[in-house]
C-alpha cells in the first residue's frame, strides 16, 4: 500500500497508467517521481517555459526560412500574402 499526499498519489496513478502490464523493475528505473507536489509544479513550470522558448525560436526560424524562400523566388508582397493565406481568390 502506498500512502502520501492526495495530489502526489493522483500524479502517481496518472504516471503508472502508462506503464500498465510492465514489471516494477522496469517502471521504477524509467520514471522520476517528485518528492512533493511543490517540486513537481516547479519542474513542470520550468519545462513548460523551456518548451515555450523553443517554440518561439522555431517560429522565428520558420519565418526566416519563409523570407529566404520568398526572396529566392522573387515573390511580391501580394504573392506572399496569397502564399500565407492572407488573400483569398
Secondary structure, DSSP 8 states (H G I E B T S, - for coil): -----HHHHHHHHHHHHTTTTS-HHHHHHH----SSHHHHHHHHHHHHHHHHHHHHHHHHHHHHHHHHHHHHHT--HHHHHHHTTSS--
